[in-house]
Amino acid sequence: MDMMLEQRVIAGHPILLVRHGQTHWNVAARCQGQMDSDLTETGRAQADQVGAILKRLMADIPGWRDVVRLVSSPLGRTQETTRIINRHLDLPVTLDARLAEVSFGDWEGMTRAEIEAANPWLADHGPHGWQFHAPNGERYEGVRQRLLRFVAEVATLTIAISHGMSGRILRAHYAGLDQDTASRLPVPQDRVFRLSGDGVEELG
């Protein structure tokens, strides 16, 4: 991506970024990637809480139904989260594969312990960002580029329902963080992050 496009991404319309609610595989510390797992009861409650937050934020925007887009990753856990959130908003939903989680290739469906036991060489790569070493998986810069292509096309205030690692990469871009720092960012499932030219703001 050229530098001019990088700047347009930063200067564009705000994005309200949400991570899907807790899933059964989150609880089991199992690597999901582009495989799927249903939301837990906690995850559904988190999605409902986020929907209430978003509805409250919309109250400050005159005619918000005409200017706000709701876009979701097409994976099952994000679509389930979006359906719950949308009980509060009643907006049309667009699916966009560029918001999907990072593909972790051959490691999807495995727990972190299983991955480390089968790949002792991962110890040389530290505790963060290990997912980007997965055989047949995506690499950080490739994911970053697909996410920024999505952002570059955002033409109005957009609610984006995405994932843990993909969300980290988006937030890192707006905050000017490197890959290692991005991989350490917390990924709450009951919060909204506002991404804009002013940086990243966590909204409650």
C-alpha positions, 0 to 999 in steps of 0.5 A: 500500500502506497503512502498516500493511501496510508494517509487516506486510511488515517484521515477517513471516516470514524470506525466504531470497532467491536470484537465478537462476544466470548465463544466456547473456544475462547474459554478453552484457549483454542485457536479459532482463526477462520474456524468457528465456535458458538458464543457462550451465554457470557458472549451473548450478554457481552454482545447485548451490552455492546448493542446498548453502548452503541445505541446510546452513542447513536443518540448523539448523532442526528439522523443516525440511521441514514449515515451509519453502516453496520458491517460484520466479518462473515464468520459465524461468531461475528454474525451471531454477535452482530444479530444480537447487537442489531436488536438495539440498532435495527440497521441493514448488515453488510458482510465483508471478508476483509474484517475476518480473523487472521487465518492461523492455518494448520493450528486452527482448532488446537489449544495454545498448549497443543501448538507449543508442544508440537512446535518447540521452536516457538519458544524462540519467538516470545509470548506475543505474535506467535500466531503469525508463524503458523504453517499455511497461515496468514502473516501480519503485513498481509492481514494489515493490508486487507484490513486497510483496504477495507478502511480506505473504502469507508465513506461514512461512520461505520460500526465494524464487528471483527475479531481479536487479532484483526482488531489489534492490527486495526487499532495499532494502525490508528495508534501508530504501533508496531507489530510486537506492541499490537500483539500485546494489546488487550482485546475486550469483548464488551467494549467499543473502540473509536478509530479516527484521525485522532487515534484510538479511544475506548468507549464504555 
